[in-house]
Amino acid sequence: MLDDTEKENGALAARIRQAIASLPFTKADIAEKLEVTPQAITGWETKGRIGKKSLSGLAALTGRSVNYFLTGTIDREDEGWANILGYSQAVGLGDGVEAQEYAETHKLKFRTDSLARKHLAPGKLGVVYGQGDSMLPRIRSGDAILFDTADINPRDEALFVVMAQGVGGSSYSVKRCRHFGDDVYFDALNPEGDHQWRKPRKMDDKRHPITIIGRVRWLGSWED
């Protein structure tokens, strides 16, 4: 006969299995993202024994709350929705915004089934807001920009949130990736909107390198 602890661990293991099964990743991918071994995840799924740090990481990755894993309780208003972190710092669509540590200010809700169709993990997503006009007509100042920090491989013609080293220091901005032969460049869709981006800039430039923060996956903007 199972005691209360064994029952609780069994229920926790079942919720962990269900949450992991909903992710569009292999167990090896999940282990890498959470900085554990695949064997550790197997232990969570079978025994329901998981450390606080790993549980927090799993909650963030799956868009579920820690309380859900511990108690099985789902707030009705959160059912079917994932919380995505929103940040106060804007990203430059002009000459960039000075790079600082991002400060979480709110959470935005996205449908979990919608994210799953795009193979996106909630814990790797963030939303920032554009500032400037160098990415017109695609992105306007004030538009919401959802980006995926798990997707940092430069893809031709894709938009990315990047951190660029410039004369005035580091700055965050959104720019388009371009491949020219074996070289990777980033440019503005509206070069006249930013004097620092009137020409494409090479990603691995020794003086002013560009670091990819995440690929843009969704834009929220107003129609005229």
ZABAZA-177451 format. One record per residue (C-alpha): residue number from 0; x, z, y. Coordinates in nm, 4 decimals. Example, Ala and Ser with C-alpha at 12.3 -4.5 7.8 and 13.67 -1.06 7.14 Angstrom:
- num  c1  c3  c2
- 0  1.2300  0.7800  -0.4500
- 1  1.3670  0.7140  -0.1060
END
This chain:
- num  c1  c3  c2
- 0  0.0000  0.0000  0.0000
- 1  0.1406  -0.1011  0.3401
- 2  0.1976  0.1636  0.6039
- 3  0.1102  0.1072  0.9703
- 4  0.4617  -0.0075  1.0644
- 5  0.4675  -0.2676  0.7886
- 6  0.1248  -0.3938  0.8935
- 7  0.2347  -0.4230  1.2573
- 8  0.5534  -0.6062  1.1582
- 9  0.3530  -0.8410  0.9375
- 10  0.1129  -0.9210  1.2198
- 11  0.4035  -0.9737  1.4605
- 12  0.5730  -1.2053  1.2099
- 13  0.2551  -1.4117  1.1816
- 14  0.2277  -1.4490  1.5601
- 15  0.5940  -1.5471  1.5791
- 16  0.5458  -1.8122  1.3093
- 17  0.2436  -1.9534  1.4876
- 18  0.4185  -1.9616  1.8247
- 19  0.7301  -2.1272  1.6841
- 20  0.5209  -2.3840  1.4966
- 21  0.3625  -2.4872  1.8274
- 22  0.6986  -2.5801  1.9814
- 23  0.8219  -2.9411  1.9750
- 24  1.1677  -2.8291  1.8571
- 25  1.3512  -2.7747  1.5312
- 26  1.4518  -2.4262  1.4299
- 27  1.8121  -2.5164  1.5105
- 28  1.7078  -2.6237  1.8615
- 29  1.5172  -2.2988  1.9170
- 30  1.8115  -2.0941  1.7911
- 31  2.0430  -2.2696  2.0352
- 32  1.8076  -2.2154  2.3279
- 33  1.7683  -1.8443  2.2467
- 34  2.1382  -1.8006  2.1581
- 35  2.0721  -1.6723  1.8060
- 36  2.1205  -1.8117  1.4565
- 37  1.8521  -2.0013  1.2609
- 38  1.8782  -1.7213  1.0027
- 39  1.7783  -1.4687  1.2687
- 40  1.4647  -1.6697  1.3447
- 41  1.3794  -1.6819  0.9742
- 42  1.4035  -1.3022  0.9752
- 43  1.1611  -1.2780  1.2671
- 44  0.9150  -1.5032  1.0886
- 45  0.9275  -1.3118  0.7605
- 46  0.9878  -0.9507  0.8622
- 47  0.8592  -0.9344  1.2203
- 48  1.1741  -0.7583  1.3361
- 49  1.3008  -0.8909  1.6665
- 50  1.4996  -0.7382  1.9510
- 51  1.3619  -0.6975  2.3029
- 52  1.5906  -0.9630  2.4523
- 53  1.5015  -1.2177  2.1853
- 54  1.1307  -1.1390  2.2157
- 55  1.1432  -1.1923  2.5928
- 56  1.3253  -1.5201  2.5393
- 57  1.0749  -1.6353  2.2792
- 58  0.7862  -1.5417  2.5085
- 59  0.9359  -1.7464  2.7927
- 60  1.0105  -2.0421  2.5650
- 61  0.6581  -2.0545  2.4237
- 62  0.4696  -1.9678  2.7413
- 63  0.3169  -1.6601  2.5793
- 64  0.3416  -1.3026  2.7000
- 65  0.5411  -1.0271  2.5318
- 66  0.2160  -0.8303  2.5140
- 67  0.0594  -1.1106  2.3089
- 68  0.3342  -1.0869  2.0478
- 69  0.3130  -0.7081  2.0300
- 70  -0.0645  -0.6711  2.0296
- 71  -0.2153  -1.0133  1.9650
- 72  -0.4178  -0.9825  2.2853
- 73  -0.4701  -1.2984  2.4887
- 74  -0.6213  -1.2802  2.8348
- 75  -0.9103  -1.5241  2.8412
- 76  -0.7944  -1.6718  3.1685
- 77  -0.4531  -1.7451  3.0121
- 78  -0.5797  -1.8905  2.6848
- 79  -0.4517  -2.2453  2.6447
- 80  -0.2367  -2.2196  2.9565
- 81  0.1374  -2.1680  3.0083
- 82  0.2862  -1.9963  3.3117
- 83  0.5563  -2.2005  3.4827
- 84  0.7841  -2.0363  3.7374
- 85  0.7499  -2.1485  4.0964
- 86  1.0346  -2.1018  4.3435
- 87  1.0400  -2.0417  4.7158
- 88  1.3424  -2.2600  4.7808
- 89  1.2624  -2.6208  4.8665
- 90  1.4726  -2.9086  4.7373
- 91  1.5931  -3.1662  4.9841
- 92  1.4410  -3.5107  4.9935
- 93  1.6536  -3.5611  5.3018
- 94  2.0047  -3.4247  5.3378
- 95  1.9490  -3.1399  5.0942
- 96  1.8817  -2.7695  5.1136
- 97  2.1675  -2.5227  5.1019
- 98  2.2220  -2.4054  4.7447
- 99  2.1306  -2.0438  4.6874
- 100  1.9995  -1.8482  4.3922
- 101  1.6425  -1.9552  4.3292
- 102  1.3895  -1.6802  4.4017
- 103  1.0771  -1.6710  4.1866
- 104  0.7721  -1.6349  4.4082
- 105  0.4750  -1.7296  4.1906
- 106  0.3627  -1.8886  3.8657
- 107  0.1699  -2.2078  3.8144
- 108  -0.0467  -2.2733  3.5108
- 109  -0.0162  -2.5863  3.2995
- 110  -0.2115  -2.6701  2.9853
- 111  -0.0052  -2.5886  2.6769
- 112  -0.1414  -2.8912  2.4888
- 113  -0.0373  -3.1175  2.7763
- 114  0.3169  -2.9767  2.7768
- 115  0.3370  -3.0073  2.3982
- 116  0.2454  -3.3780  2.4151
- 117  0.5475  -3.4281  2.6404
- 118  0.7668  -3.2076  2.4169
- 119  0.8250  -2.9607  2.7004
- 120  0.9028  -2.5914  2.6516
- 121  0.7402  -2.3724  2.9221
- 122  1.0427  -2.1427  2.9422
- 123  1.2660  -2.4330  3.0457
- 124  1.0431  -2.5589  3.3269
- 125  1.0261  -2.4782  3.6945
- 126  0.8410  -2.5996  4.0024
- 127  0.9954  -2.6531  4.3443
- 128  0.8677  -2.8261  4.6572
- 129  1.0155  -3.1269  4.8324
- 130  1.1415  -3.1300  5.1882
- 131  1.2337  -3.4479  5.3757
- 132  1.1642  -3.8197  5.3341
- 133  1.4553  -3.9864  5.1531
- 134  1.2504  -4.0206  4.8311
- 135  0.9581  -4.2047  4.9904
- 136  0.7296  -4.3529  4.8743
- 137  0.7590  -4.1709  4.5389
- 138  0.7870  -3.8135  4.6696
- 139  0.6732  -3.6777  5.0035
- 140  0.7676  -3.3631  5.1870
- 141  0.5648  -3.0727  5.0477
- 142  0.4995  -3.2325  4.7065
- 143  0.5248  -3.0079  4.3997
- 144  0.8012  -3.1110  4.1592
- 145  0.8042  -2.9944  3.7963
- 146  1.1511  -3.0200  3.6414
- 147  1.2902  -2.9576  3.2928
- 148  1.6216  -2.7718  3.2767
- 149  1.6558  -2.8640  2.9083
- 150  1.6870  -3.2308  3.0045
- 151  2.0153  -3.2818  3.1879
- 152  2.1447  -3.6030  3.0298
- 153  2.1683  -3.8703  3.3012
- 154  1.9004  -4.1303  3.2291
- 155  1.8933  -4.4603  3.4136
- 156  1.6130  -4.4833  3.6721
- 157  1.4933  -4.1249  3.6067
- 158  1.4554  -3.8695  3.8864
- 159  1.6508  -3.5444  3.8713
- 160  1.6850  -3.2207  4.0628
- 161  2.0577  -3.2129  4.1344
- 162  2.3101  -2.9968  4.3113
- 163  2.5514  -3.2022  4.5187
- 164  2.8758  -3.0935  4.6782
- 165  2.8922  -3.2104  5.0384
- 166  3.0766  -3.1517  5.3623
- 167  2.8557  -2.8538  5.4463
- 168  2.8724  -2.7024  5.0968
- 169  2.6419  -2.7309  4.7980
- 170  2.2807  -2.8418  4.8329
- 171  1.9831  -2.9030  4.6050
- 172  1.7959  -3.2300  4.6214
- 173  1.5936  -3.4779  4.4156
- 174  1.7562  -3.8146  4.3558
- 175  1.7320  -4.1165  4.1260
- 176  1.9892  -4.1705  3.8521
- 177  2.1477  -4.5172  3.8255
- 178  2.3860  -4.6531  3.5625
- 179  2.6392  -4.9161  3.6655
- 180  2.8479  -5.0022  3.3622
- 181  2.9982  -4.6782  3.2322
- 182  2.9556  -4.4996  3.5651
- 183  2.6626  -4.2784  3.6681
- 184  2.5419  -4.2705  4.0269
- 185  2.2586  -4.1027  4.2157
- 186  2.0776  -4.2523  4.5108
- 187  1.7828  -4.2108  4.7472
- 188  1.4723  -4.4280  4.7230
- 189  1.4625  -4.4359  5.1037
- 190  1.8289  -4.4357  5.2134
- 191  1.7334  -4.4432  5.5824
- 192  1.5801  -4.0989  5.5390
- 193  1.9151  -3.9311  5.4775
- 194  2.2491  -4.0306  5.6278
- 195  2.4383  -3.8592  5.3425
- 196  2.2638  -4.0787  5.0835
- 197  2.2723  -4.4216  5.2497
- 198  2.4898  -4.5364  4.9619
- 199  2.4749  -4.4331  4.5932
- 200  2.7010  -4.1386  4.5121
- 201  2.9041  -4.1181  4.1931
- 202  2.8186  -3.8236  3.9687
- 203  3.1788  -3.7343  3.8792
- 204  3.3281  -3.7913  4.2219
- 205  3.6298  -3.5604  4.2435
- 206  3.5648  -3.4493  4.6020
- 207  3.1851  -3.4244  4.5911
- 208  3.0655  -3.3923  4.2289
- 209  2.6964  -3.3877  4.1389
- 210  2.5483  -3.1436  3.8850
- 211  2.2145  -3.2145  3.7153
- 212  1.9768  -2.9151  3.7244
- 213  1.6869  -3.0785  3.5389
- 214  1.4835  -3.3979  3.5032
- 215  1.1682  -3.4399  3.7087
- 216  0.8691  -3.4610  3.4728
- 217  0.5624  -3.4220  3.6970
- 218  0.4754  -3.4589  4.0643
- 219  0.1848  -3.3060  4.2524
- 220  0.0965  -3.4827  4.5770
- 221  -0.1957  -3.5703  4.8038
- 222  -0.3639  -3.9091  4.8135
- 223  -0.4265  -4.0582  5.1565
END
